[in-house]
Each structure stands twice: as structure tokens, then as C-alpha cells.
Amino acid sequence: MYGLILQISGGTGWLGIAPLIFIFAIFYLVLILPQQRRQKKWQAMLGQLKTGDKVVTSGGLRGTIVALKDDSLHLRVPPDNLRVEVTRASIVSVTTAEEAAK
């Protein structure tokens, strides 16, 4: 009889951990995995930058890439064709020709 009671109480330990494992799995699928995908997409976009691309920075500057360096780039910002140096990490998006026409 005592052996049966010990077996039952030992099995409930795993049942207590199961909801935590389930919550972590949902947390990973909903929050962590999409963030990793966005990060990889952003890194790929930064790797494909070239002169002549129209970009938007995190500060809201819109300009055309004039020169590229290792960790920075030079933008030509209209209307006075001002030349600004920004870091690559500050680039938020690349504006395509269709978006620029709008």
C-alpha cells in the first residue's frame, strides 16, 4: 500500500512542471521566434546595401547612399544635397523605386 502512494505522489511532480514547459513553448513561438526572424531579415538587408539605394534611418532621415564604409555610410539628404554620415545600424528600411514614386 505504501508503495502505491509513493508512486502516485512521485508522478505528480512531472504534472506540476508540464504547464511551465507549455507556457515556455508558447512564449518561444509567439515572442522569441518572430524576433529572431526579423533580426535575420534586418541583418540581410544591411548586408545588401549599395550606393544609390534610398534608405530611411531610425531618426527619420531619408536619403540616398553615396558611399559605404565598414560600419557607417554617407547619405545625400535633399533638398540641399547635404552629406551626412550615419552608422549602418541606424538604417531601418530601404525604399524601393515604387515606394519613392508615391
MIFI-720402 format. One line per 3 residues: number of its first residue (from 1); their letters; for each residue y, z negated, x of C-alpha. Coordinates in steps of 0.5 Angstrom, whole numbers, always signed. Example, Ala and Ser with C-alpha at 12.3 -4.5 7.8 and 13.67 -1.06 7.14 Angstrom:
! residues 2
1> AS> -9 -16 +25 ~ -2 -14 +27
! end
This chain:
! residues 102
1> MYG> +0 +0 +0 ~ +5 -2 +6 ~ +3 +5 +9
4> LIL> +5 +9 +3 ~ +12 +5 +2 ~ +14 +6 +10
7> QIS> +12 +14 +9 ~ +17 +14 +3 ~ +22 +11 +6
10> GGT> +22 +15 +12 ~ +22 +21 +8 ~ +29 +20 +5
13> GWL> +32 +20 +12 ~ +32 +27 +12 ~ +34 +28 +5
16> GIA> +40 +24 +7 ~ +42 +29 +12 ~ +41 +35 +8
19> PLI> +47 +35 +5 ~ +51 +34 +11 ~ +48 +40 +14
22> FIF> +49 +44 +8 ~ +56 +42 +8 ~ +57 +44 +15
25> AIF> +54 +51 +14 ~ +58 +53 +8 ~ +64 +50 +13
28> YLV> +62 +55 +18 ~ +61 +61 +13 ~ +68 +60 +10
31> LIL> +72 +58 +16 ~ +70 +59 +23 ~ +66 +66 +22
34> PQQ> +72 +69 +19 ~ +77 +66 +24 ~ +72 +69 +30
37> RRQ> +72 +76 +27 ~ +80 +76 +26 ~ +80 +74 +33
40> KKW> +76 +79 +36 ~ +80 +84 +32 ~ +86 +82 +35
43> QAM> +84 +82 +42 ~ +81 +89 +41 ~ +88 +91 +38
46> LGQ> +91 +88 +44 ~ +87 +92 +49 ~ +88 +99 +46
49> LKT> +96 +98 +46 ~ +99 +104 +50 ~ +106 +107 +51
52> GDK> +109 +110 +45 ~ +106 +105 +40 ~ +110 +102 +35
55> VVT> +109 +94 +34 ~ +111 +88 +31 ~ +112 +82 +34
58> SGG> +111 +75 +32 ~ +118 +73 +32 ~ +119 +79 +27
61> LRG> +122 +85 +33 ~ +120 +92 +31 ~ +120 +96 +37
64> TIV> +116 +102 +41 ~ +112 +100 +47 ~ +116 +103 +53
67> ALK> +112 +100 +59 ~ +106 +96 +60 ~ +104 +90 +65
70> DDS> +98 +86 +65 ~ +100 +80 +61 ~ +107 +83 +58
73> LHL> +110 +89 +55 ~ +117 +92 +55 ~ +119 +94 +48
76> RVP> +125 +99 +46 ~ +128 +96 +40 ~ +133 +100 +35
79> PDN> +139 +101 +34 ~ +142 +101 +41 ~ +135 +102 +44
82> LRV> +135 +95 +47 ~ +130 +94 +52 ~ +126 +87 +51
85> EVT> +120 +84 +55 ~ +115 +80 +51 ~ +108 +78 +52
88> RAS> +102 +81 +49 ~ +100 +75 +45 ~ +106 +76 +41
91> IVS> +104 +82 +38 ~ +102 +81 +31 ~ +101 +89 +29
94> VTT> +101 +96 +31 ~ +105 +100 +26 ~ +102 +107 +24
97> AEE> +105 +113 +23 ~ +104 +113 +16 ~ +107 +106 +15
100> AAK> +113 +108 +19 ~ +115 +114 +15 ~ +115 +109 +9
! end
